[in-house]
Amino acid sequence: MPRALVIQLARLGDLVQSLPAIAALRARHPETQLDLLCPSQLAEVGRMLPGIENVLEWDGAAWRRRAEAAGHDLRPDHLVDVEAALAALAPERYDCAYVLNQHPRALVAASLLAYDVTGPLEHGPLDRTLTPWAAYVRDVARRATGQRVHLADAFCGLCGCSPPGRVVTLDPPDVRLPDDLDRIGKQGAPWIALIVGAGETERLVPAAIWRQWIVAFLASAPRGRVVLVGTERERAAEIQAPLPPSVLGRIWDATGRTSLTQLAAMLARCHRIIGADTGPLHLAAALGRPVIGWYFARARVHETGPYGIHHVVWQAEDVKRDASCVMREASCVKREANEHLSAASRFTHHASPVRWPVDETIAAVLSRTAEASDGWTVWQSHCDRFGAYYTEAGRPPDPPCEREALWRELEPAHS
């Protein structure tokens, strides 16, 4: 049986948004055993992905220590250690590896673990010639302009496949939650999960805004419940500290208390999930739950909006910073673009929003109406044979014509 390895060494959101590429590869190569190489801390999510048979765990810290040791004084025992680690990871080389990001470690791992490599580079890890899809994503990142092909569908392009043409979802894992969290989703409604943290400081929604949202929502929905989600326990405590006891009785604080599979099981019980452009938001979307995104800082709805249908995103309008700030960020952007394709989601220059769509989001939860607000546009998600796309709320769901043109230009054999 042919064996192939999908390599995704980025964060939770990128791993979850690899689902369309995995589904496309599975459909195109049904006879091939498809395995996954992902960071060790995300392995339990990797095992949830349909179409994946085995998950190889990449210990990034251990490989970083090996690289630093070899860089100071390369000795034969370093090579012996590397060979032993690779043999333990994959005793036999794969026929092919599909690389979904441009991390140097991902490219090197692919060359060491597989005979053939498909991904961002044309001619191996030492070459800098990008494939058409990799060049497209890089150029979008450097120009900081809107991308109308979703990043998850660009992953399909990197693999040489077209998007699957359908929404692929995860089955909620059958795991036990802590006793007090087991009540989530069973009494009252609607249950709303708020993702209180974010991977980057500039993507954090202020604690005072989350507090305002909770108070207004619980006042508008007498049977409503709120679940605080994420790893930031101190931030969750900051949000709750000034709240009256009557409100706290309708809040479940799950921050820092669940494994990733428990988090998935808990999100699957909630009626809506709300947050910034973060891994848990994309995990909820992959579970088929309707999510609401607040996209600001450098997050862009057309590129990394929650994948699927029935999702709503409020996108903060561009606010230009001073020229010196933009130039400093542009320098950082260039360095990031050389390391990671998914860094394309970090290149829009926004100031922190002055006003937040608190009331508008509550209206979307309770009456399913989505309206723009001062400083924000609002978008709704769709999916067709070219993948995911967003249109402004209230307008016909017509797909952007430039998306199909891009697919025909970059992958004419698969359009």
Order of alpha helices (4+ residues) and beta strands (2+ residues): beta-alpha-alpha-beta-alpha-beta-alpha-alpha-beta-alpha-beta-alpha-alpha-beta-alpha-beta-alpha-alpha-beta-alpha-beta-alpha-beta-alpha-beta-alpha-alpha-beta-beta-alpha
